[in-house]
C-alpha cells in the first residue's frame, strides 16, 4: 500500500521560503530569474515567496543588473537588520559572546576571561560562574547595540563535552575533564528575568560549532566529507559526511594513544588529550625542564614556548631558536613539540582510516597559534601512520576562520533553524492562567 503523504500546503510554503532564504544567504544578491533554477522552484512560486519576504522585511532589494536586451533585473538579498543572533564560545581561557545580524556580520562582542592556568578546576569551570558570564555577556552586547531581548532570533552556544537533550531541562552538558556531570546549562540560562521564553537556545559541542562554521564559510566549503579538529586546552573533532549534514561531534581527544600512559583530565590513562592538548603540552614542557612564564594564561604560555622552540624561516626547528626576548634557544620546547606533532599525527591517522574524509581542518586557538610550520610535521606523521588509500586522498590544512570560528558556528545554529522554519519567528508562549485564588481576590476588589 502506498505511503500516505502528510505534507500540507503550509509545509510546502515553508519549504519554498526556506529554499529562497538559504539561496539568498549563500549566493545572494540574486535576481528572481536566477532564483528559479537555483532553487528548483517555478517562476510563479518564486514571485509569491519573494513578495511575502519583501512584505515581511526579511528580504530587500540590492540594486540591479543589466539583462540581455530587456529591463534591468532587480537583485535581492537577505535584509541584514531584520533579525539578530548570538553566538557563544565557552572556551578554556574565556567565555566569548558575539552579536550578529542576519548576514552574520558582527555587531558587538563581550569577553569574560577565566582564571589563569593552574587555578583549581572547581573555581575555573564553576557552572554557575560560566552561566553568569553568558548571561552578562548577552546583556552587554544587547545594550551596546541598543537592542531588546525580543529582537533576538536565537542563541547558539559551543561548549566542551557531550550534550544530552532532556525534555525537562533542555540541553544538559556532560564533561568530565572540567568537572561537569549532567550540568543543566539551558535551564540555568532560562531563569526568569533574562531572555524571553520564545528565544531558543542551541547548545552543542564546540568542535561541532567550529565544524559548521568551516563548512559554511571556511576551508570546508565544497567538501562532501571532512573532519574539523578543535585544538585548544583539550582536543575534539567534528565529522561531516553526506548523511550527517551539520556534523557529529566525536570525543577524539579521549581516544587511547598509549596504554597505561599519562593520566588525562578525564581520569583515564593514555588519552590523546593527555599528550596533545595545549594544557598537557605545557605541563610536559615544564616536566622536561622548560620554564613557562609564571602566572600567565595558556595562550601566553604557548606563545612563549613557540618563541623558544621555532627559529626564523629557513633554519632547522631543532638546530636553534630565537626567543622573542633574545634569550637562548630552548631545545626542550622543540623536542616536546616534535613529540606532540607525532601524537597528533597518529590521532589524525585514526580519523583518516575511520572516516576517509576529503579534508581535515585544524582549528582552535592552539591549532592556529602552532600554525603551518607545526602542521607540516603533523601532516607527515599522519600520512605515515594512515592506510595508503585514504591517506592519498585527504588534504590536511589549517582552518580559515581564525579564533572567532566557534562563535560564528554557534550563531549558525539558530540561523539554520530560523531558515528551516521558513523565516518564521517562534510564537511567544501563552500567558499562564491566573490561579483561582487570584481571580477570587480580583473579583472581590471589583465588587
C-alpha positions in Angstrom: 0.0 0.0 0.0 1.3 3.4 -0.9 2.5 5.6 2.0 0.3 8.5 2.9 1.8 11.9 2.1 1.1 14.0 5.1 2.7 17.2 3.7 0.3 20.1 3.8 0.1 23.4 1.8 1.6 25.1 4.8 4.6 22.7 4.7 5.1 23.3 1.0 5.1 27.1 1.6 7.6 26.8 4.4 9.9 24.7 2.3 9.7 27.1 -0.6 10.6 30.0 1.8 13.4 28.0 3.2 14.9 27.3 -0.2 14.8 31.0 -1.2 16.2 32.2 2.1 19.1 29.7 2.0 20.0 30.5 -1.6 20.0 34.3 -1.0 22.1 33.8 2.1 24.8 31.7 0.5 24.7 33.1 -3.1 23.0 36.4 -3.0 22.3 39.0 -4.1 20.3 37.3 -6.8 17.5 38.2 -9.2 14.1 36.5 -9.3 15.1 35.0 -12.6 18.2 33.3 -11.3 16.5 32.1 -8.1 14.2 29.8 -10.0 16.9 27.4 -11.4 18.9 27.8 -8.2 16.1 26.6 -6.0 14.2 24.4 -8.5 11.0 26.4 -7.9 8.7 27.7 -10.6 8.8 31.4 -11.5 5.3 31.7 -10.0 6.4 30.2 -6.7 9.4 32.5 -6.6 7.2 35.5 -7.2 4.9 34.6 -4.4 7.6 33.8 -1.9 9.7 36.9 -2.7 6.6 39.1 -2.4 5.9 37.6 1.1 9.5 38.0 2.2 9.7 41.6 0.9 6.5 42.5 2.7 7.8 41.0 6.0 11.1 42.8 5.6 13.2 39.6 5.6 14.4 40.3 2.1 15.3 43.7 0.5 16.3 45.0 -2.9 20.0 45.4 -3.5 20.5 47.2 -6.8 20.0 45.8 -10.3 21.9 44.2 -13.2 21.5 44.6 -16.9 19.7 41.9 -18.8 20.1 40.9 -22.4 18.1 43.4 -24.3 15.4 43.7 -21.6 14.7 45.7 -18.4 17.4 45.6 -15.7 16.8 42.8 -13.2 16.4 43.7 -9.6 18.7 42.0 -7.2 17.5 40.6 -3.8 19.3 39.8 -0.6 18.6 38.9 3.0 17.9 42.1 4.9 20.8 42.1 7.5 18.9 44.1 10.2 15.7 42.0 10.0 17.0 39.8 12.8 19.8 39.2 15.2 21.6 36.1 16.5 24.0 35.5 19.4 26.9 33.1 19.3 28.8 32.0 22.5 32.1 30.2 22.8 32.6 28.6 26.3 36.4 28.2 25.8 39.2 27.1 28.1 40.6 30.6 28.6 37.5 32.9 28.2 33.8 33.0 27.5 33.2 35.0 24.3 29.7 36.3 23.4 29.2 37.8 19.9 26.1 39.5 18.4 25.5 39.1 14.7 22.9 40.4 12.2 21.3 38.1 9.6 24.3 38.3 7.3 26.4 37.1 10.2 28.3 40.4 10.4 29.4 41.1 13.9 27.5 43.8 15.7 29.1 43.5 19.2 31.1 41.3 21.5 31.8 40.7 25.1 34.5 38.6 26.7 34.9 37.2 30.2 38.3 35.8 31.0 38.5 32.6 33.0 41.1 32.2 35.8 44.6 31.5 34.6 46.4 28.2 34.1 46.9 26.2 37.3 43.8 27.5 39.0 41.8 24.8 40.8 39.2 23.2 38.4 36.1 23.8 40.5 36.8 27.5 40.6 37.9 27.8 36.9 34.9 26.0 35.4 32.2 26.5 38.0 28.9 26.1 36.1 27.2 29.0 37.9 30.2 31.2 37.0 30.0 30.2 33.3 26.3 30.7 33.1 26.6 34.1 34.7 29.3 35.1 32.2 27.0 34.0 29.4 24.0 35.9 30.8 26.1 39.0 31.5 27.7 38.9 28.0 24.4 38.7 26.3 23.1 41.7 28.3 26.2 43.6 27.4 26.1 43.1 23.6 22.4 43.9 23.5 22.9 47.1 25.4 25.8 48.1 23.2 23.7 47.6 20.1 20.7 49.1 21.7 18.6 46.0 21.0 15.8 44.5 23.1 15.9 40.8 24.0 12.8 40.3 21.8 14.8 41.2 18.7 17.0 38.1 19.1 16.1 35.1 17.0 18.2 32.6 19.0 21.3 31.9 20.9 23.9 29.3 19.9 26.4 28.1 22.4 29.5 26.0 21.8 30.8 24.2 24.9 33.1 21.3 25.8 31.6 17.9 26.4 28.8 15.6 25.4 25.4 17.3 25.0 22.2 15.5 26.1 18.8 16.9 25.3 16.3 16.5 28.0 12.6 17.3 27.8 12.6 18.7 31.3 16.0 20.6 31.4 16.8 21.2 27.7 20.5 20.9 26.9 22.5 19.1 29.6 26.3 19.0 29.4 28.5 16.1 30.4 32.2 17.0 30.5 34.3 15.1 33.0 37.6 16.9 32.2 36.1 20.2 33.5 34.1 18.6 36.3 30.7 19.0 34.7 28.4 16.0 35.3 24.9 16.5 34.0 25.0 20.3 34.2 21.6 21.6 33.1 23.1 24.6 31.3 20.0 25.5 29.3 17.7 25.5 32.4 20.3 27.6 34.2 20.3 30.2 31.4 16.5 30.3 31.2 16.0 31.7 34.7 13.3 34.4 34.8 14.3 38.0 34.0 16.7 37.1 31.2 15.7 36.3 27.6 12.0 35.8 26.7 11.0 32.1 26.8 10.3 32.0 23.0 14.0 32.8 22.2 15.5 29.3 21.5 18.9 28.1 22.8 21.0 25.8 20.7 23.8 24.2 22.8 26.3 22.0 21.1 29.8 20.7 21.4 32.3 23.5 20.5 34.0 21.2 17.9 30.7 20.9 16.1 30.1 24.6 16.0 33.7 25.1 14.7 33.0 22.4 12.1 29.7 24.0 10.9 31.5 27.4 10.6 34.3 26.0 8.5 31.9 24.0 6.3 29.6 27.0 5.7 32.2 29.8 5.3 35.7 28.5 5.6 38.1 25.9 4.4 35.5 23.2 4.3 33.3 24.8 1.6 32.6 22.4 -1.3 33.8 19.3 0.5 31.4 16.3 0.7 33.2 14.9 3.8 35.6 16.5 6.3 36.9 16.3 9.8 37.3 19.6 11.6 39.7 19.4 14.6 39.5 21.8 17.6 42.9 22.0 19.2 42.8 24.0 22.4 43.5 23.1 26.0 42.0 19.8 25.0 41.3 18.4 21.6 38.0 17.4 19.9 36.7 16.8 16.4 33.6 17.2 14.2 32.9 14.7 11.5 30.9 15.8 8.5 29.7 13.3 5.9 27.0 13.1 3.3 24.5 11.6 5.7 25.3 14.0 8.6 25.0 17.4 7.0 25.7 19.5 10.1 28.4 17.3 11.5 28.7 15.0 14.5 31.0 15.8 17.5 33.3 13.0 18.5 35.4 12.8 21.7 38.5 12.3 19.7 40.7 13.6 22.5 39.8 10.6 24.6 41.0 8.0 22.1 43.7 5.9 23.8 47.1 6.5 22.2 49.3 5.0 24.9 48.4 2.0 27.1 49.0 2.9 30.8 50.2 6.3 29.7 49.8 9.8 31.3 46.6 10.4 33.2 44.1 12.6 31.3 41.9 15.3 32.7 39.0 12.8 32.3 40.7 10.4 34.7 41.6 7.7 32.2 45.2 6.8 31.2 46.9 7.4 27.8 44.3 9.7 26.1 45.4 11.7 23.1 44.4 14.9 25.1 46.9 13.9 27.8 49.7 14.4 25.3 48.4 16.7 22.6 46.1 19.2 24.3 47.7 22.6 25.0 47.4 22.2 28.7 49.2 18.8 28.7 51.7 20.1 26.2 52.7 22.9 28.6 52.8 20.5 31.6 55.1 18.2 29.6 57.4 21.1 28.7 57.7 22.1 32.4 58.2 18.5 33.5 61.1 18.2 30.9 62.8 21.3 32.4 61.1 24.1 30.4 60.2 27.3 32.1 56.7 28.6 31.2 56.2 32.3 32.2 54.6 32.3 35.7 51.0 33.4 36.3 50.0 33.5 32.7 47.1 32.0 30.8 47.7 29.1 28.4 47.7 31.2 25.3 50.5 33.4 26.6 52.5 30.4 27.8 52.1 28.6 24.5 53.3 31.7 22.7 56.4 31.7 24.8 57.0 28.0 24.1 56.8 28.5 20.4 59.1 31.5 20.5 61.7 29.4 22.3 61.3 26.3 20.0 60.9 27.6 16.5 63.6 29.5 14.7 63.1 32.0 11.9 62.2 30.7 8.4 65.0 28.8 6.7 66.6 27.4 9.9 66.1 23.9 11.3 63.4 23.9 14.1 65.7 21.8 16.4 69.0 23.3 15.5 68.4 26.6 17.1 65.7 29.0 18.1 65.4 32.7 18.8 63.0 33.6 21.5 61.3 36.9 21.4 63.2 38.2 24.4 66.5 37.4 22.8 67.3 34.6 25.2 69.0 31.3 24.3 67.2 28.7 22.2 65.0 26.1 24.0 65.7 22.6 22.7 63.5 21.2 25.4 60.4 23.0 23.9 61.4 21.9 20.4 61.6 18.3 21.5 58.3 18.4 23.3 56.6 20.0 20.2 58.1 17.4 17.9 56.8 14.6 20.1 53.4 16.3 20.3 53.3 16.5 16.5 53.7 12.8 16.3 50.9 12.1 18.7 48.6 14.4 16.8 49.6 12.8 13.6 48.9 9.4 14.9 45.5 10.7 16.2 44.7 12.1 12.8 45.6 8.8 11.1 42.8 7.2 13.1 40.3 9.7 11.8 41.6 9.2 8.2 41.2 5.4 8.5 37.8 5.5 10.2 36.1 8.2 8.2 38.2 8.6 4.9 37.4 12.3 4.7 38.3 14.6 1.8 39.7 17.2 4.2 41.0 17.5 7.7 40.9 21.1 9.0 42.8 22.1 12.2 41.4 25.0 14.2 41.0 26.2 17.8 43.3 28.8 19.4 46.2 26.4 20.0 46.0 24.9 16.5 46.0 28.4 14.9 49.0 29.5 17.2 51.0 26.5 16.2 50.4 27.3 12.6 51.5 25.9 9.3 55.1 25.0 10.3 53.9 22.8 13.1 51.2 21.4 10.9 53.7 20.2 8.3 55.2 17.9 10.9 51.7 16.7 12.0 50.8 16.1 8.4 53.9 14.0 7.7 53.2 11.8 10.7 49.5 11.4 9.9 50.2 10.2 6.4 52.9 7.8 7.6 50.5 6.1 10.1 47.4 6.0 7.9 46.5 3.5 5.3 47.8 4.3 1.8 44.4 4.5 0.0 42.6 7.1 2.3 45.8 9.0 3.1 46.4 9.5 -0.6 43.0 11.3 -0.9 42.9 13.6 2.1 44.1 17.2 2.5 45.2 18.4 5.9 45.1 22.1 6.3 44.5 24.9 8.9 41.0 26.2 9.3 40.3 29.5 7.6 38.1 31.4 10.1 40.5 32.3 12.9 39.8 32.5 16.6 36.1 33.5 16.2 35.1 30.4 14.4 33.4 28.8 17.3 31.1 31.8 18.0 30.3 32.2 14.3 29.5 28.5 14.1 27.4 28.7 17.2 25.4 31.6 15.6 24.7 29.4 12.6 22.7 27.0 14.7 19.8 29.4 15.4 20.2 30.8 11.9 19.8 27.3 10.3 16.7 26.7 12.5 15.2 30.1 11.5 15.7 29.3 7.8 14.2 25.8 8.3 11.1 27.4 9.7 10.8 29.5 6.6 11.9 32.6 8.4 9.1 32.5 10.9 9.7 33.5 14.4 8.7 31.2 17.2 5.5 32.4 18.9 5.5 33.7 22.4 4.3 31.1 24.9 0.8 31.7 26.3 0.5 33.7 29.4 -0.1 31.5 32.5 -3.6 31.1 33.6 -4.3 33.1 36.8 -4.9 30.9 39.8 -8.4 30.6 41.2 -7.3 32.5 44.3 -6.1 35.4 42.2 -9.5 35.5 40.3 -11.4 35.4 43.6 -9.4 38.3 45.0 -9.8 40.3 41.9 -13.5 39.7 41.8 -13.8 40.8 45.4 -11.9 44.0 44.7 -14.1 44.7 41.6 -17.3 44.2 43.6 
